[in-house]
């Protein structure tokens, strides 16, 4: 597995084999997505923060305080730091035959979003209607679940980015809708990929994120 030793940030190992999510996500897509795309974000993030105070900080802290990153580093850190965090978060949200949400999360989905069918409808719309590349998110804001999307490798943690104001929350579920995440199997059929995504959502991990936020 590809790693980047002796660097501030490293590529996390996938918690499953490349083929583990087939037929929803094919092995070749997972291999390229992780070993090429995610690895590139890590490499470029390390290059951007090398020799600065930011190379010793947690990626979450950096993204939540992008306004403090020097102007000449900020866009690189935003793009590649966002790409690193988003993908690290995403890999753990995927699991074959992971069932349905339960407990407090299921109660919140019913109360805040109108149930699972409504969640899927709203989330799918956010993912499919994101123009170009980006992400769809389920998160917690002011104690309630909310759905939104962000462009490129932005995410809801980036409170210093004015154009993301409407999406600020603590993410508990995210979906990558860059074409590299689905094009081999789904080509231009993003809606089909988004619908298939629900078959591999690791609801135990989503619940774990939710309970940490609302604790």
C-alpha positions in Angstrom: 0.0 0.0 0.0 1.3 3.5 -0.9 2.5 5.6 2.0 4.3 8.8 2.4 6.9 8.4 5.2 8.8 11.2 6.9 6.1 13.7 6.1 3.7 15.8 8.2 0.7 14.1 6.7 0.4 10.5 5.4 -1.9 8.5 3.3 -4.1 6.4 5.5 -4.5 2.7 4.6 -7.9 1.6 3.3 -9.8 -0.3 6.0 -10.8 -3.0 3.4 -9.5 -4.4 0.1 -10.0 -2.5 -3.2 -12.7 -5.0 -4.3 -14.6 -5.0 -1.0 -17.3 -2.7 -2.2 -18.1 -4.4 -5.5 -20.4 -4.2 -7.4 -21.3 -0.8 -6.1 -17.7 0.6 -6.4 -15.3 -1.4 -8.5 -11.8 -2.3 -7.4 -10.0 -0.3 -10.1 -11.8 2.9 -9.1 -10.9 2.3 -5.5 -7.3 1.7 -6.3 -6.9 4.8 -8.5 -9.0 6.9 -6.2 -6.9 6.0 -3.1 -3.4 5.3 -4.4 -3.4 8.1 -7.0 -5.9 10.9 -6.2 -5.8 10.8 -2.4 -2.0 10.3 -2.5 -1.6 13.4 -4.7 -3.5 15.5 -2.2 -1.3 14.4 0.6 1.9 15.0 -1.3 0.8 18.5 -2.4 -0.5 19.4 1.1 2.9 18.4 2.6 4.7 20.5 0.0 2.4 23.5 0.9 3.1 23.3 4.6 6.7 22.2 4.6 8.8 24.3 7.0 5.8 26.2 8.4 4.0 25.9 11.8 1.1 24.3 9.9 3.0 21.0 9.3 2.7 20.1 13.0 -1.0 20.8 13.3 -4.0 18.5 12.9 -5.7 18.7 9.6 -9.0 19.5 11.2 -7.5 22.5 13.0 -6.0 23.8 9.8 -9.2 23.6 7.9 -11.2 25.2 10.6 -8.7 28.1 10.7 -7.9 28.7 7.0 -8.1 32.4 7.6 -4.9 32.2 9.6 -3.0 30.4 6.8 -0.7 32.9 4.9 -2.2 34.2 1.7 0.4 32.5 -0.5 -0.4 29.1 1.1 -4.1 29.3 1.7 -5.5 28.0 -1.6 -3.1 25.1 -1.8 -3.9 24.2 1.8 -7.6 24.6 1.2 -7.6 22.4 -1.9 -5.1 19.7 -0.9 -5.8 19.8 2.8 -9.5 19.6 2.0 -8.9 16.7 -0.3 -6.9 14.8 2.3 -9.5 15.3 5.1 -12.5 14.6 2.8 -11.0 11.3 1.5 -9.8 10.1 4.9 -13.3 10.7 6.2 -14.9 9.1 3.2 -13.0 5.8 3.3 -14.3 5.0 6.7 -17.9 5.7 5.8 -18.0 2.8 3.3 -18.8 -0.8 4.1 -20.6 -3.7 2.3 -24.0 -4.8 3.8 -23.8 -2.3 6.6 -27.6 -2.3 7.3 -29.6 0.7 8.3 -29.2 3.5 10.9 -30.6 2.9 14.4 -30.8 4.4 17.8 -30.4 8.1 18.3 -29.3 8.7 14.7 -32.5 7.0 13.3 -34.5 9.1 15.7 -32.8 12.3 14.5 -33.3 11.4 10.9 -37.0 11.0 11.5 -37.3 14.2 13.6 -35.0 16.5 11.6 -35.3 15.3 8.1 -38.7 13.4 7.9 -37.3 9.9 7.7 -34.9 7.9 5.6 -36.7 8.3 2.3 -36.7 12.1 2.8 -33.0 12.0 3.8 -32.1 10.1 0.6 -34.2 12.4 -1.6 -32.6 15.5 -0.1 -29.1 14.1 -0.1 -29.3 12.7 -3.6 -30.5 16.0 -4.9 -27.5 17.8 -3.2 -25.1 15.3 -4.8 -26.6 15.1 -8.3 -27.2 18.9 -8.6 -23.7 19.9 -7.5 -22.4 21.5 -10.6 -19.0 20.1 -11.6 -16.9 18.4 -8.9 -17.6 18.4 -5.2 -19.2 16.7 -2.2 -22.6 16.1 -0.6 -22.8 16.1 3.2 -25.0 15.1 6.1 -24.0 17.0 9.2 -25.1 18.4 12.5 -25.7 22.2 12.9 -27.2 23.7 16.1 -28.1 20.2 17.3 -30.0 19.2 14.2 -29.2 17.2 11.1 -28.8 19.2 7.9 -27.9 18.3 4.2 -25.7 20.5 1.9 -23.0 20.3 -0.7 -19.7 22.0 -1.3 -17.6 22.5 -4.5 -14.2 21.0 -5.2 -12.5 19.7 -2.1 -14.2 22.2 0.3 -16.0 20.9 3.3 -18.3 22.1 6.1 -15.5 22.6 8.6 -14.1 25.6 6.6 -15.7 28.3 8.7 -13.4 31.0 7.4 -14.5 30.6 3.8 -17.4 33.0 3.3 -19.0 31.2 0.4 -19.4 28.0 2.5 -21.5 29.8 5.2 -24.7 28.0 4.3 -23.0 24.6 4.6 -21.2 25.0 8.0 -21.8 22.0 10.2 -20.1 19.0 11.7 -20.1 16.4 9.0 -21.2 12.8 9.8 -21.6 11.5 6.2 -20.1 12.6 3.0 -20.2 11.5 -0.7 -17.5 12.3 -3.3 -19.1 13.3 -6.6 -15.9 14.1 -8.5 -16.0 12.0 -11.7 -12.9 10.1 -10.6 -15.0 8.6 -7.8 -17.4 6.8 -10.2 -16.5 7.2 -13.9 -15.1 3.8 -14.7 -18.3 2.0 -13.7 -21.0 4.7 -14.1 -19.6 7.0 -16.8 -21.8 10.1 -16.8 -24.6 8.5 -14.7 -23.9 10.3 -11.5 -27.5 9.8 -10.3 -27.0 6.0 -10.6 -23.8 6.2 -8.6 -25.4 8.3 -5.9 -28.4 6.0 -5.5 -26.0 2.9 -5.3 -24.0 4.7 -2.6 -26.7 3.9 0.0 -25.9 0.2 -0.3 -22.4 0.7 1.1 -22.9 3.4 3.9 -21.3 2.3 7.1 -24.1 3.4 9.4 -22.2 2.3 12.5 -19.5 4.9 11.7 -22.0 7.6 10.8 -23.7 6.9 14.2 -20.4 7.2 15.9 -19.7 10.6 14.4 -23.3 11.7 15.2 -23.0 10.7 18.9 -19.7 12.4 19.3 -21.2 15.7 18.0 -24.4 15.6 20.1 -22.8 14.2 23.3 
